[in-house]
Amino acid sequence: MHSKQKGNIGVAATVLALQKQGLSVFSELGDYSRIDLIAECNGSLKSIQVKYAKNDKGKINLPLRKSGPNGYRYTYKVSDIDWFAIYDPKTENVYWVKSDEALSHRNGFTLRTDKPKNNQSKNINLAENYTIDRFLRDYTRNTCDGEEIVQTTTSDDGSQK
């Protein structure tokens, strides 16, 4: 499958996930910006870069670079976008990672769909902690249907506080 087709599938899955939550979604015309989608809820806008990322042996690697024809390469910066939406074709899930969290890792950002066999938890990003609920918590004022959201944090062991 061509990489543009994969990207379209990832964007479609992301739009579906956002609209199921009642958010308005806007997309760019063409393929020139670093932003794929913008989600709006009660006047709050979040810019999103969508990535189609293969699940390989329980790991999903988030590419932090964009490349194109004629040797074009670009490494994302925190100021470019608010969120990465990562589409996993194996599970058909979309995972949500804030750009500052992903880009704080110089060598790339990896989500684990399978827990490590050695039960390591430190520096492990379990995909189950990166669901759309995480994205929705960023709208701290309220959700699109008017219900209040409780802001939570996740500890190093993955439990919520």
Secondary structure, 3 states (H helix, E strand, C coil): CCHHHHHHHHHHHHHHHHHHCCCEEEECCCCCCCCCEEEEECCEEEEEEEEECCEECCEEEECCEEECHHHCEEECCCCCCCEEEEEECCCCEEEEEEHHHHHCCCCCEEEECCCCCCCCCCCCCEHHHCCHHHHHHCCCCCCCCCCCCCCCCECCCCCEC
